[in-house]
Amino acid sequence: MRTTLLALCLALTPALAPAQAASGSRPDWLSGASSEFPSGSYVTGVGAASNEEKAADKARAEISKYFGVKIVAETKSYMRETTMGKGSSTEQDVSDAVTSFTYQMIEGSEVSKYWKDPDGTVYALAVLHRDQSLRRLEGKLDELDRDFLSSSELLAKTEGKFSRLKHALDLVRNSRERKEFNKMYRILSSDGKGKPGPESKEGLAAARKAIKAISVRVVASGENSNSFGSRFVDELSGYGLKAILGDDEKGSDILVEAHGEAKNLRPTDLTWFWARGGMVVRMSYGATGDVFKRFEESGEDAARDPGSAADATLLKLARRSAQRVFQVITTEDLSDD
């Protein structure tokens, strides 16, 4: 599992005039229902803290939970933690896009009410107008639909495996992103329905076929080559590519040769044992043998027993190297000849 922390710093200015914390009887919005801001028209969030600024941050963080985005409220700062899995390059792009848009919507929320209880705790009510947010989401969905149609047309008229791959990946990424935004649209809409789009099963099937058309053969050498070679293949397969482990250089579009070595480090305690390793990768065209990319990866990893530390390091390097191989295939101008 790979975990990354995405820090989103918000300098949020309420659209309404600053509200002063009022005392007196307990307001109805503290119970989650407000006659002034009915749930059919607004999404609301309540936060409690020692002062107005912190209470407002927590109230906005509560709104974010409505959309399934985990945000930890700090003073003018939000941090979100996401877990990355296979195919993480595309999934992380989608996750970042959705989180960024959600952040913008939350930025448009208003902190309209404050209330201080007898103990001095300050409560804040943040409100988000459903119709305004739906209009923003509708604009985003329209933009994604235009991109989908454009990528579909480009894929249909483009020849060459590597050229088609880029358009195919754009289609898959667009499809995943639209599903996430349409989910938000359904959450906000009064009827719970999403916005239909131009996506077709045939278009996505063509995209996945174009991705699967790229065959990669991995030849691993060095220590524990079978194990880290299999990890290499699994990672590439997770992106949708046709990846195979073996020494036969024929019958593949790309040949990836990976040589890995790892060495145990001197232990500093008996709890964790560390190893340091390196991996040298060479990429060439399967048909001609022409090398078009070389790179190296290095790093460390730990295990509970000394016999597993080196293996863990090589598996980690194989995963990182596979990510880089995929990046090369999808971003550099490779020859279709």
Secondary structure, DSSP 8 states (H G I E B T S, - for coil): -EEEEEEEE-----SS-----B-SS--GGGGT--SSS-TTTEEEEEEEESSHHHHHHHHHHHHHHHTT---EEETTEEEEEEEE-TTHHHHHHHHHHHHHHHHHHHHT-EEEEEEE-TT--EEEEEEEEHHHHHHHHHHHHHHHHHHHHHHHHHHHH--SHHHHHHHHHHHHHHHHHHHHHHHHHHHHSTT------S--HHHHHHHHHHHHT-EEEEEEEETTHHHHHHHHHHHHHHTT-EEEESS--TT-SEEEEEEEEEEE---SSSS-EEEEEEEEEEEEETTT--EEEEEEEEEEEEESSHHHHHHHHHHHHHHHHHHHHHHHHHHS-----
